[in-house]
Amino acid sequence: MSTGSTKELLRAEHLVKEFPVEGHKKGDAVHAVSDVSFSISEGETLALVGESGCGKSTLGRCLIRLLPLTSGKVYFNGQDITAMNERQFRPVRRQMQIIFQDPYASLDPRMTVEKIIAEPLRANKVCKTKEEMEEKVLSLMDMVEIPREYLRRYPHQFSGGQRQRIGIARALALEPRLVVCDEPVSALDVSIQSQVLNLLDDLQDQKHLTYLFISHDLSVVRHISDRICVMFLGRLCEIGPTAEIYDHPLHPYTKFLLASVPSPDPTKRDDAQPLLTGDIPSPVNPPSGCVFRTRCPYADAQCAAEVPQLRSIGGHEVACHHPLG
């Protein structure tokens, strides 16, 4: 976890991402991201959490232009990157990288570790000679604690944790400022997760990195994030400092999400914990007003009629007509 700084590195304004749906009536679309706005300070770790299908990964990819936005603007280091053409964006792209969720699918099985890590260096013409390239690759392997003698091995010869380390080395090869970590430990064994999280934490301090850490596992983000951003069905519910979100959640969905985290002690069971009822609404036809209202025990007519906007309450920003507490 980093303490971050007050300098804003990235700002998202009213982001919308929709995917057309085949087989439905004309104009129907999956509303993956709906009017999302937030900022990330230089050096901080902002965790983006929510259940599967809420739009977390789509949002992360839109921020670094792996997916085109339907509407909205993204400012990186004060520049509007959504207004740039590909030639203008190319030098900025080097400063924004991603670590993918699946270490098995994100590495080309036909390429050696050397070629995988060298690929971004070669594409951006970073090294002038073959010897310089190999030395750079070896230093990146040292950085993520992959033995140098494994230089010419293939991905299938590594464990899941080692593959993710290779993915991290590739993401950091161009010395980016912002790294989108798209559930980087969810496919790993629990014993390996802590090692990779500690590595990411150490690299942040060494390289002065800024992380957008996407996860559905609230027990993971508690220990790595400075702030938490909670998302449900394409919309932001709540943003605030990590300790405040855990100790004093203001949005009902945040409260239910925290209550769903299992206790590590099998002898403890709290049957009084509230459980969410009902089905998750369709992203093709989301509810009017608050998208969480069909599952919320506090919903009323106002929730059905008006879309709640993020407002500041006690150090949090919360999008709810009836915040808790």
C-alpha positions, -999 to +999 in steps of 0.1 A: +000+000+000+012+035-009+004+067+007+000+083-027+002+120-034-022+149-040-012+152-076-039+138-099-026+113-125-058+101-141-094+115-142-124+098-157-154+120-166-189+105-173-176+073-189-201+052-208-195+019-225-222-001-242-221-033-262-247-039-289-267-071-284-275-093-314-309-110-314-326-082-294-346-053-307-327-025-324-310-002-300-307-027-272-272-028-256-254-042-226-248-012-203-214-022-190-203+012-177-228+040-170-218+076-163-187+068-142-165+096-129-135+094-105-098+102-102-066+085-092-037+104-075-001+097-084+014+069-063-019+056-048-036+023-051-073+026-059-092-006-056-122-012-079-145-038-063-178-055-071-194-088-080-187-105-113-203-088-143-205-054-127-182-038-154-149-036-134-127-051-161-145-032-189-139+001-171-102-007-166-097-015-203-116+017-213-093+038-191-062+027-211-080+026-245-079-012-249-116-007-255-132+024-271-156+044-250-191+050-261-189+085-245-170+103-218-134+116-214-102+103-197-075+127-187-040+113-181-014+136-166-037+165-177-041+154-213-074+143-228-063+109-242-098+102-256-093+130-281-059+116-294-055+096-326-034+065-325-001+083-334-006+109-307-016+082-281+014+059-288+039+076-264+012+078-237+004+041-241+038+033-228+029+049-195-003+029-191+000-009-188-022-038-176-016-071-157-042-096-169-062-119-147-054-153-162-016-160-163-024-191-184-042-173-212-023-140-212+011-155-223+017-168-258+025-206-254+047-205-285+070-178-272+099-182-247+100-160-216+127-140-232+105-131-262+074-125-241+092-099-219+111-084-249+080-080-270+070-045-257+107-034-257+110-045-294+077-029-304+087+004-289+124+002-301+137+007-266+169-013-270+195-007-298+214-040-297+205-077-291+229-077-261+212-047-246+178-063-251+189-095-233+204-076-204+172-056-200+151-088-201+173-104-175+171-074-152+133-075-154+134-113-145+155-104-115+130-077-105+101-103-104+123-131-089+123-154-119+157-173-122+179-161-151+184-197-162+147-199-171+152-173-199+144-197-228+117-217-211+081-217-224+050-207-203+039-243-198+071-250-179+061-225-151+036-226-122+007-202-122+025-178-098+056-177-119+035-170-150+019-141-133+054-128-124+063-130-160+031-110-169+041-084-143+076-081-158+062-076-193+038-049-180+066-030-163+091-034-192+083+001-205+085+017-170+048+028-169+033+053-144-001+036-142-008-001-140-042-016-143-041-048-122-071-068-135-077-094-107-040-104-108-042-129-080-077-144-084-065-174-105-037-182-080-035-204-049-040-186-016-005-193-005+008-177-038-015-147-037+003-131-007+036-135-025+024-117-056+007-090-036+039-084-017+058-082-049+033-056-064+036-036-031+074-036-033+075-027-070+051+002-063+076+017-038+106+010-060+091+023-093+067+049-079+038+032-096+001+040-095-023+011-094-059+006-103-065-027-086-096-046-098-109-074-076-140-091-063-121-103-032-125-077-004-101-095+019-074-089-007-080-052-014-081-043+023-044-048+026-032-033-007-055-003-014-055+033-002-090+040-014-119+017-025-144+023-053-175+001-051-193-007-084-227-024-091-242-030-126-220-004-143-224+024-118-203+036-089-219+032-055-193+045-031-158+058-030-137+064+001-105+056+021-101+018+027-105+019+065-136+041+063-152+018+037-147-012+059-156+004+092-184+027+081-200+017+048-226+042+037-241+024+007-264-007+014-246-026-014-212-020+002-226-033+035-239-065+019-207-070+000-186-067+032-210-091+050-204-117+023-167-120+030-162-154+047-146-156+081-112-174+081-122-191+114-145-221+106-158-222+142-173-188+138-206-185+120-229-155+120-263-165+109-276-130+117-257-115+088-281-099+063-283-116+029-292-101-005-324-113-019-336-114-055-318-118-088-292-094-103-309-071-127-302-074-165-275-051-178-295-049-211-326-036-193-314-021-160-339-008-134-350+028-135-335+052-109-311+033-087-299+001-103-296-015-069-331-008-058-346-042-068-323-058-042-322-031-016-343-034+016-344+004+020-357+013-015-387+035-019-405+055-047-376+081-049-351+053-056-373+042-086-377+077-100-343+093-096-307+081-104-287+089-072-256+110-079-223+107-060-223+131-031-198+137-003-207+125+032-182+122+060-151+117+038-169+093+014-186+098-018-218+078-020-246+074-046-276+067-025-308+085-016-308+069+019-272+063+030-266+042+061-259+058+094 
